[in-house]
Amino acid sequence: MSIRLLTKRDEKWLHQRQHVEELLGWKQRLDAEEAAAWRMEKQALAASGKELKPKMANTEASEKIPE
């Protein structure tokens, strides 16, 4: 393989890696925002004396929320 071909492959790999890292960062930010929204909702419901209804509860998101 020529150096030129290897350089192009390396460049493509680098762009792909950067794209994946951006996607992972985006997912982490969304997860953090979702957890914050669930915390706020729980606080608002607790302040009003109501509980989260089971059909409204997102078990996956509530499991991520540290209390």
Phi and psi in degrees as GROMACS dihedral restraints (atoms count N, CA, C in turn):
[ dihedral_restraints ]
;  ai    aj    ak    al  type     phi  dphi    fc
    3     4     5     6     1   -83.5    20    10
    4     5     6     7     1   160.6    20    10
    6     7     8     9     1   -63.3    20    10
    7     8     9    10     1   -36.8    20    10
    9    10    11    12     1   -62.5    20    10
   10    11    12    13     1   -43.9    20    10
   12    13    14    15     1   -65.1    20    10
   13    14    15    16     1   -43.0    20    10
   15    16    17    18     1   -63.7    20    10
   16    17    18    19     1   -38.4    20    10
   18    19    20    21     1   -64.2    20    10
   19    20    21    22     1   -41.8    20    10
   21    22    23    24     1   -64.6    20    10
   22    23    24    25     1   -43.3    20    10
   24    25    26    27     1   -62.5    20    10
   25    26    27    28     1   -42.4    20    10
   27    28    29    30     1   -62.9    20    10
   28    29    30    31     1   -41.1    20    10
   30    31    32    33     1   -64.3    20    10
   31    32    33    34     1   -44.4    20    10
   33    34    35    36     1   -62.0    20    10
   34    35    36    37     1   -42.7    20    10
   36    37    38    39     1   -62.7    20    10
   37    38    39    40     1   -42.6    20    10
   39    40    41    42     1   -62.1    20    10
   40    41    42    43     1   -43.8    20    10
   42    43    44    45     1   -64.4    20    10
   43    44    45    46     1   -40.4    20    10
   45    46    47    48     1   -64.2    20    10
   46    47    48    49     1   -43.6    20    10
   48    49    50    51     1   -62.1    20    10
   49    50    51    52     1   -44.1    20    10
   51    52    53    54     1   -61.6    20    10
   52    53    54    55     1   -40.4    20    10
   54    55    56    57     1   -63.0    20    10
   55    56    57    58     1   -45.3    20    10
   57    58    59    60     1   -63.5    20    10
   58    59    60    61     1   -41.1    20    10
   60    61    62    63     1   -63.6    20    10
   61    62    63    64     1   -38.1    20    10
   63    64    65    66     1   -63.6    20    10
   64    65    66    67     1   -42.8    20    10
   66    67    68    69     1   -63.7    20    10
   67    68    69    70     1   -43.0    20    10
   69    70    71    72     1   -63.9    20    10
   70    71    72    73     1   -40.4    20    10
   72    73    74    75     1   -63.2    20    10
   73    74    75    76     1   -40.8    20    10
   75    76    77    78     1   -62.6    20    10
   76    77    78    79     1   -44.5    20    10
   78    79    80    81     1   -62.6    20    10
   79    80    81    82     1   -42.1    20    10
   81    82    83    84     1   -63.3    20    10
   82    83    84    85     1   -41.1    20    10
   84    85    86    87     1   -65.0    20    10
   85    86    87    88     1   -41.4    20    10
   87    88    89    90     1   -64.4    20    10
   88    89    90    91     1   -41.8    20    10
   90    91    92    93     1   -61.1    20    10
   91    92    93    94     1   -42.1    20    10
   93    94    95    96     1   -65.9    20    10
   94    95    96    97     1   -41.7    20    10
   96    97    98    99     1   -64.8    20    10
   97    98    99   100     1   -40.2    20    10
   99   100   101   102     1   -63.6    20    10
  100   101   102   103     1   -44.3    20    10
  102   103   104   105     1   -62.1    20    10
  103   104   105   106     1   -41.2    20    10
  105   106   107   108     1   -64.4    20    10
  106   107   108   109     1   -39.7    20    10
  108   109   110   111     1   -64.4    20    10
  109   110   111   112     1   -41.8    20    10
  111   112   113   114     1   -63.7    20    10
  112   113   114   115     1   -40.1    20    10
  114   115   116   117     1   -62.1    20    10
  115   116   117   118     1   -45.2    20    10
  117   118   119   120     1   -62.7    20    10
  118   119   120   121     1   -41.0    20    10
  120   121   122   123     1   -64.3    20    10
  121   122   123   124     1   -42.2    20    10
  123   124   125   126     1   -62.1    20    10
  124   125   126   127     1   -42.3    20    10
  126   127   128   129     1   -63.9    20    10
  127   128   129   130     1   -42.1    20    10
  129   130   131   132     1   -65.0    20    10
  130   131   132   133     1   -42.3    20    10
  132   133   134   135     1   -67.2    20    10
  133   134   135   136     1   -39.3    20    10
  135   136   137   138     1   -64.6    20    10
  136   137   138   139     1   -39.0    20    10
  138   139   140   141     1   -66.8    20    10
  139   140   141   142     1   -31.2    20    10
  141   142   143   144     1   -90.3    20    10
  142   143   144   145     1    -2.9    20    10
  144   145   146   147     1    80.1    20    10
  145   146   147   148     1    13.2    20    10
  147   148   149   150     1  -103.5    20    10
  148   149   150   151     1   163.0    20    10
  150   151   152   153     1  -115.7    20    10
  151   152   153   154     1   157.0    20    10
  153   154   155   156     1   -68.9    20    10
  154   155   156   157     1   126.9    20    10
  156   157   158   159     1   -72.2    20    10
  157   158   159   160     1   142.6    20    10
  159   160   161   162     1   -56.2    20    10
  160   161   162   163     1   -38.0    20    10
  162   163   164   165     1   -70.4    20    10
  163   164   165   166     1   -19.5    20    10
  165   166   167   168     1   -90.7    20    10
  166   167   168   169     1   -22.0    20    10
  168   169   170   171     1   -68.4    20    10
  169   170   171   172     1   133.2    20    10
  171   172   173   174     1  -101.7    20    10
  172   173   174   175     1   100.1    20    10
  174   175   176   177     1   -63.6    20    10
  175   176   177   178     1   -35.0    20    10
  177   178   179   180     1   -64.9    20    10
  178   179   180   181     1   -45.5    20    10
  180   181   182   183     1   -71.1    20    10
  181   182   183   184     1   -37.7    20    10
  183   184   185   186     1   -69.5    20    10
  184   185   186   187     1   -26.6    20    10
  186   187   188   189     1   -69.8    20    10
  187   188   189   190     1   -26.3    20    10
  189   190   191   192     1   -81.9    20    10
  190   191   192   193     1   -15.6    20    10
  192   193   194   195     1   -82.4    20    10
  193   194   195   196     1   115.7    20    10
  195   196   197   198     1   -76.2    20    10
  196   197   198   199     1   135.6    20    10
